[in-house]
Amino acid sequence: MIKAILMDSGKVLNKPATGEWFIPPKFFYYVDWERFNTIPLIKRKSAFDKANKYIKEQKLITTEEEEYKCFLEYYKILSKELYQLKLKNNDIEEITEDLVYNYRKYDFYKDAIYEIPKLSKKYKLAVISDAWPSLEGVFKKAGLRKYFSSFVISSVKGVTKPNEMMYKTALSELRVLPEEAVFIDDNIRNCEGAVKLGIKSFVLSRKSRIYAYNKLFNRRIKSIRNLKQLEEIV
């Protein structure tokens, strides 16, 4: 019998309000839109890649204060690489504050808002996300944190999925066995990590093209389109 549902956050329950994870809502209040777009795309991509490399190397970020310090350096790198933006120190600080402390930086999918309270009445719920401490504030702001008995964040644990510690932490906090849980993620590799522990997994693909591809070529992990479909299967 299934007693618990473990869920990824990004692309499963929510998405960035701007369409980009590292461009917070007020980014273009401090960054000139036209100037940003005059920079060649390949140069912009290279700058974000360099900043992303830095943030991925930060393995242990346990508080929002530490998160702020790390992302302050992130945007300093971005500003240095994209010097054409002519960002001032105050601009960089404001962008960083928006990225960390603006809990409306992510939008929740409608089915997540509707299904999470329903699922919580039947199952124990957990979030298992490769993210930073501020994610918990996002869930609290949306009124959804109360439905999750376990909230596992990679930066707090110092590892990312598919490291088994991520799944085992949730199982332990929920006090359920692997065979009593299901796991949902948009990344097949992360689903396979859960399967190795005996957790039944589903890959959630909200985009039709990716869903069709997974249905045709990924026979290892069952594909679903939304949380409503999960409710019907479980």
C-alpha positions as CSV (number, residue, x, y, z in Angstrom):
1,M,0.0,0.0,0.0
2,I,1.3,3.5,-0.9
3,K,1.5,5.7,2.1
4,A,3.7,8.6,0.8
5,I,4.4,10.7,-2.3
6,L,7.8,12.3,-2.7
7,M,7.9,15.2,-5.2
8,D,10.5,17.3,-7.0
9,S,9.7,21.0,-7.0
10,G,11.0,22.8,-10.1
11,K,9.0,21.9,-13.3
12,V,6.9,19.5,-11.2
13,L,5.1,21.8,-8.8
14,N,6.4,25.2,-9.9
15,K,8.3,27.2,-12.5
16,P,10.2,30.6,-12.5
17,A,7.8,33.6,-12.8
18,T,10.1,35.1,-15.4
19,G,10.7,31.9,-17.3
20,E,14.3,31.7,-16.2
21,W,15.5,30.4,-12.8
22,F,18.3,33.0,-12.3
23,I,16.4,36.0,-13.6
24,P,14.3,37.1,-10.6
25,P,11.1,39.2,-11.0
26,K,12.8,42.6,-10.6
27,F,15.9,41.7,-12.7
28,F,15.0,44.1,-15.5
29,Y,14.3,46.9,-13.1
30,Y,18.0,47.1,-12.5
31,V,19.2,45.7,-15.9
32,D,18.4,47.7,-19.0
33,W,16.4,45.4,-21.3
34,E,17.6,46.8,-24.6
35,R,21.2,46.8,-23.5
36,F,20.9,43.2,-22.3
37,N,19.5,42.2,-25.7
38,T,22.2,43.9,-27.7
39,I,24.7,41.5,-26.1
40,P,25.1,38.5,-28.4
41,L,23.2,35.4,-27.2
42,I,26.4,33.3,-27.1
43,K,28.1,35.9,-24.9
44,R,25.1,36.0,-22.5
45,K,25.0,32.2,-22.4
46,S,28.7,32.0,-21.6
47,A,28.3,34.5,-18.8
48,F,25.4,32.6,-17.2
49,D,27.3,29.3,-17.6
50,K,30.3,30.7,-15.8
51,A,28.1,32.0,-12.9
52,N,26.2,28.6,-12.9
53,K,29.5,26.8,-12.6
54,Y,30.3,28.8,-9.5
55,I,27.0,28.2,-7.8
56,K,27.1,24.5,-8.5
57,E,30.4,24.3,-6.7
58,Q,28.8,25.6,-3.5
59,K,27.9,22.3,-1.9
60,L,26.6,23.4,1.5
61,I,24.3,26.4,1.9
62,T,22.1,25.9,4.9
63,T,20.5,29.4,5.5
64,E,19.1,32.2,3.4
65,E,21.9,34.4,4.7
66,E,24.4,32.0,3.2
67,E,22.3,31.7,0.1
68,Y,22.4,35.5,-0.3
69,K,26.3,35.6,0.0
70,C,26.6,32.9,-2.6
71,F,24.3,34.5,-5.1
72,L,25.8,37.9,-4.5
73,E,29.0,36.4,-5.9
74,Y,27.0,34.7,-8.7
75,Y,25.7,38.1,-9.9
76,K,29.1,39.7,-9.5
77,I,30.4,37.1,-11.9
78,L,27.6,37.8,-14.2
79,S,28.1,41.5,-14.0
80,K,31.8,41.2,-14.7
81,E,31.2,38.9,-17.7
82,L,28.5,41.2,-19.1
83,Y,30.3,44.4,-18.4
84,Q,28.1,46.2,-21.0
85,L,25.3,46.2,-18.5
86,K,27.2,48.7,-16.3
87,L,25.7,47.3,-13.1
88,K,26.6,49.1,-9.9
89,N,27.2,47.3,-6.6
90,N,23.8,48.4,-5.4
91,D,22.1,47.0,-8.5
92,I,23.8,43.6,-7.9
93,E,22.8,43.6,-4.2
94,E,19.2,44.4,-5.1
95,I,19.1,41.7,-7.8
96,T,20.5,39.2,-5.3
97,E,17.9,40.2,-2.6
98,D,15.2,39.7,-5.2
99,L,16.5,36.2,-6.1
100,V,16.7,35.1,-2.5
101,Y,14.0,36.9,-0.6
102,N,11.2,37.4,-3.2
103,Y,9.0,34.4,-2.4
104,R,6.9,35.1,-5.4
105,K,9.8,34.3,-7.7
106,Y,8.1,31.0,-8.7
107,D,4.6,30.3,-10.0
108,F,2.9,27.1,-9.0
109,Y,1.1,25.1,-11.6
110,K,-2.7,25.1,-11.2
111,D,-2.9,21.3,-10.8
112,A,-0.3,21.5,-8.0
113,I,-2.3,24.1,-6.1
114,Y,-5.4,22.0,-6.5
115,E,-4.0,18.5,-6.0
116,I,-1.5,18.9,-3.1
117,P,-4.2,19.6,-0.5
118,K,-6.2,16.6,-1.8
119,L,-3.2,14.3,-1.9
120,S,-2.2,15.3,1.7
121,K,-5.5,13.9,3.0
122,K,-4.5,10.4,1.8
123,Y,-0.8,10.4,1.8
124,K,2.2,11.8,3.6
125,L,4.0,14.3,1.3
126,A,7.6,15.3,0.9
127,V,9.5,17.7,-1.3
128,I,12.9,16.5,-2.6
129,S,14.5,19.3,-4.5
130,D,17.9,20.4,-5.9
131,A,17.5,23.9,-4.6
132,W,18.4,26.4,-1.9
133,P,16.9,27.3,1.5
134,S,14.7,30.1,0.2
135,L,12.5,27.5,-1.5
136,E,10.8,26.8,1.7
137,G,9.8,30.4,2.0
138,V,8.3,30.1,-1.5
139,F,6.1,27.3,-0.4
140,K,5.1,29.1,2.8
141,K,4.1,32.2,0.8
142,A,1.9,30.1,-1.5
143,G,0.3,28.5,1.5
144,L,1.5,25.0,0.5
145,R,4.3,24.3,3.0
146,K,1.9,23.0,5.6
147,Y,1.0,20.0,3.4
148,F,4.5,18.6,3.4
149,S,5.8,16.6,6.4
150,S,9.3,16.4,4.9
151,F,11.2,19.1,3.0
152,V,14.5,18.0,1.7
153,I,16.8,20.6,0.0
154,S,20.0,19.6,-1.7
155,S,22.1,22.6,-0.6
156,V,21.2,21.9,3.1
157,K,22.2,18.3,2.7
158,G,25.3,19.0,0.7
159,V,24.4,16.5,-2.1
160,T,22.0,16.5,-5.1
161,K,19.8,13.9,-6.6
162,P,20.2,11.1,-7.4
163,N,22.3,10.7,-4.3
164,E,20.4,8.2,-2.1
165,M,20.7,10.5,0.9
166,M,18.0,12.8,-0.6
167,Y,15.4,10.1,-0.8
168,K,16.4,8.3,2.4
169,T,16.0,11.5,4.4
170,A,12.4,11.9,3.2
171,L,11.6,8.3,3.9
172,S,13.1,8.5,7.4
173,E,11.2,11.7,8.2
174,L,7.9,10.3,6.9
175,R,8.6,7.0,8.6
176,V,7.8,4.9,5.5
177,L,9.5,2.1,3.6
178,P,10.7,2.5,0.0
179,E,7.9,0.2,-1.2
180,E,5.4,2.4,0.5
181,A,6.3,5.5,-1.4
182,V,6.2,6.9,-5.0
183,F,8.5,9.6,-6.4
184,I,7.8,12.2,-9.1
185,D,10.5,14.1,-10.9
186,D,10.9,15.7,-14.4
187,N,14.4,14.1,-14.7
188,I,14.5,10.4,-15.6
189,R,18.0,10.1,-13.9
190,N,16.5,11.2,-10.6
191,C,13.7,8.8,-11.0
192,E,16.1,6.0,-11.6
193,G,17.9,6.9,-8.4
194,A,14.7,6.4,-6.5
195,V,14.0,3.1,-8.3
196,K,17.3,1.8,-7.1
197,L,16.1,2.1,-3.5
198,G,12.8,0.4,-4.3
199,I,10.7,3.5,-4.7
200,K,8.2,3.4,-7.6
201,S,8.8,6.4,-9.8
202,F,7.0,8.5,-12.4
203,V,8.6,11.1,-14.7
204,L,6.4,14.1,-15.1
205,S,6.7,15.8,-18.5
206,R,4.4,18.8,-18.8
207,K,5.5,19.6,-22.4
208,S,3.7,17.5,-25.0
209,R,6.9,16.9,-27.0
210,I,8.9,15.6,-24.1
211,Y,5.9,13.5,-22.8
212,A,5.5,11.9,-26.3
213,Y,9.3,11.2,-26.4
214,N,9.3,9.5,-23.0
215,K,6.2,7.5,-23.8
216,L,7.8,6.1,-26.9
217,F,11.4,5.7,-25.9
218,N,11.5,5.5,-22.1
219,R,10.0,2.2,-21.0
220,R,11.9,2.1,-17.7
221,I,10.0,4.9,-16.0
222,K,6.2,5.5,-16.5
223,S,5.4,9.0,-17.8
224,I,2.6,11.3,-16.6
225,R,1.5,14.8,-17.7
226,N,0.3,16.3,-14.5
227,L,-0.5,15.6,-10.8
228,K,-4.2,14.8,-11.6
229,Q,-3.0,11.8,-13.6
230,L,-0.9,10.8,-10.7
231,E,-3.9,10.8,-8.4
232,E,-5.7,8.5,-10.7
233,I,-2.8,6.0,-10.9
234,V,-1.9,5.9,-7.2
